[in-house]
Amino acid sequence: MDSAVRNHEILRSPSVAKNIALVIGASLLISICARLSFPLPFTPVPFTLANVGLLVVGLFLGSKRAGAAGLLYLAYGAAGMPVFSPASSGLFGVTAGYLWAFPLVAFVAGWISERGTASFARNLVAAIAGDLVLFIGGISWLFAFTHSWQKALFLGGYWFVFGEVIKIMASAGLATRFRRTL
């Protein structure tokens, strides 16, 4: 049996303890990445690496475990743990739409990456889809606060396009590299 296939099967094995450990570890990775952020003076939405962690988790662990890691991350924040970006407004503030989308982002990216042969191209498509879900959630929530799609896009979209392209490429590359390494 090819070592890549064997390692892929080990990664997908049904051990409950292993799956719990992977979900907890993945939620901690997302938490660490979220803390790597900085506020932007012209928008309430901080620039953060949370979605890099989130996309890598989705692309690497698959839909179910990644979605569970996203939910666990939100549970940490709901319990008062300092896992969100210091510039974030939390689960009910202006940036909450991005946070509430996290489990779905991870699930969508994981679901797409699970289909077919694992490759950089597949991971890239999955990361783009996941990031679109993230920004649909975030910008929709901003619309609820501003009552203007134009202002919501200004505050939560336009400023982030270049950075998101880099983060999507990095996420797809990292996930592809991790899978090949294992």
C-alpha positions in Angstrom: 0.0 0.0 0.0 1.3 3.4 -0.9 2.5 5.4 2.1 0.4 8.4 1.2 -2.8 6.3 1.0 -1.9 4.6 4.3 -1.3 7.9 6.0 -4.6 9.3 4.6 -6.4 6.3 6.1 -4.7 6.8 9.4 -5.9 10.4 9.3 -9.4 9.3 8.6 -9.5 6.4 11.1 -12.6 6.3 13.3 -10.9 6.4 16.7 -13.0 8.6 19.0 -10.1 9.7 21.2 -8.1 10.6 18.1 -11.0 12.6 16.6 -11.6 14.5 19.9 -7.9 15.3 20.1 -7.9 16.5 16.5 -10.9 18.7 17.0 -9.5 20.2 20.2 -6.1 20.8 18.6 -7.7 22.4 15.5 -9.9 24.7 17.7 -6.8 25.8 19.5 -5.0 26.5 16.2 -7.9 28.7 15.1 -7.7 30.4 18.5 -4.0 31.2 18.2 -4.4 32.4 14.6 -7.3 34.7 15.7 -5.1 36.3 18.3 -2.7 37.2 15.5 -4.5 40.3 14.3 -4.4 44.0 14.2 -7.2 46.6 14.0 -7.7 48.8 11.0 -8.5 52.5 11.8 -11.2 52.8 9.1 -13.2 49.7 9.9 -14.4 47.8 12.9 -13.3 44.6 11.2 -9.8 43.6 12.2 -7.2 42.0 9.9 -6.7 38.6 11.4 -5.2 35.2 10.6 -8.2 33.3 12.1 -9.5 32.4 8.7 -6.1 31.0 7.6 -6.3 28.6 10.6 -9.9 27.9 9.9 -9.3 27.1 6.2 -6.2 25.0 6.9 -8.3 23.0 9.5 -11.1 22.6 7.0 -8.9 21.5 4.2 -6.8 19.2 6.3 -9.4 17.6 8.6 -12.4 17.4 6.4 -16.0 18.7 6.9 -17.2 17.1 10.1 -14.1 17.5 12.3 -13.4 21.0 11.0 -17.0 22.1 11.5 -16.8 20.7 15.1 -13.6 22.6 15.6 -15.3 25.8 14.5 -18.2 25.2 16.9 -15.7 24.5 19.7 -13.9 27.7 19.0 -17.2 29.6 19.3 -17.9 27.8 22.5 -14.6 28.9 24.0 -15.5 32.5 23.1 -19.0 32.2 24.5 -17.5 30.9 27.7 -15.4 34.0 28.0 -12.1 32.6 27.0 -9.9 35.2 25.2 -9.9 33.4 21.8 -11.2 36.1 19.6 -9.1 38.8 18.0 -8.5 41.5 20.6 -10.1 43.9 18.0 -13.2 41.8 17.6 -16.5 42.9 19.0 -17.4 39.4 20.0 -20.4 37.1 19.3 -23.0 39.9 19.3 -21.1 42.9 18.1 -20.4 44.4 14.6 -18.0 41.6 13.6 -20.2 38.7 14.9 -21.3 37.6 11.4 -17.8 36.5 10.6 -17.5 34.5 13.8 -20.9 32.8 13.5 -19.9 31.7 10.0 -16.8 29.9 11.2 -18.3 26.4 11.6 -19.9 26.6 8.2 -16.7 28.0 6.6 -14.7 25.1 8.0 -17.4 22.6 6.9 -17.7 23.9 3.4 -13.9 24.0 2.8 -13.6 20.5 4.2 -16.5 19.1 2.3 -15.1 20.4 -1.0 -11.5 19.3 -0.3 -12.8 15.7 0.6 -14.3 15.3 -2.9 -12.0 13.8 -5.5 -8.2 13.7 -5.5 -6.5 15.9 -3.1 -4.5 18.6 -4.8 -3.5 22.2 -4.6 -6.2 23.1 -7.1 -9.0 21.4 -5.2 -7.8 23.0 -1.9 -7.7 26.4 -3.7 -11.3 26.0 -4.8 -12.3 24.8 -1.4 -10.6 27.7 0.3 -12.2 30.2 -2.0 -15.6 28.8 -1.3 -15.0 28.8 2.4 -13.8 32.4 2.3 -16.8 33.4 0.3 -19.0 31.9 3.0 -17.1 33.9 5.7 -17.5 37.2 3.9 -21.2 36.5 3.1 -21.8 36.0 6.8 -19.7 39.0 7.9 -20.9 41.5 5.3 -24.6 40.4 5.8 -24.2 41.0 9.5 -22.6 44.4 8.9 -25.6 45.2 6.6 -27.9 44.6 9.6 -25.9 47.3 11.5 -25.5 49.8 8.7 -28.6 49.2 6.6 -26.5 49.8 3.5 -24.8 47.2 1.3 -22.4 49.8 0.1 -21.3 50.7 3.6 -21.2 47.0 4.7 -18.9 46.2 1.7 -16.8 49.3 2.5 -16.3 48.3 6.1 -16.0 44.5 5.7 -15.1 43.7 2.2 -13.0 46.0 0.0 -10.1 46.5 2.3 -9.5 42.7 2.7 -9.5 41.5 -0.9 -5.7 41.5 -1.4 -5.0 40.0 2.0 -7.6 37.3 1.4 -6.1 36.3 -1.9 -2.8 35.7 0.0 -4.5 33.9 2.9 -6.4 31.6 0.5 -3.2 30.7 -1.4 -1.3 30.1 1.8 -4.1 28.0 3.3 -4.3 25.8 0.1 -0.6 25.5 0.0 -0.2 24.6 3.7 -3.0 22.0 3.6 -1.5 20.4 0.5 1.9 20.4 2.0 0.6 18.9 5.3 -1.2 16.1 3.5 1.8 15.2 1.4 4.0 15.2 4.5 1.7 12.8 6.3 
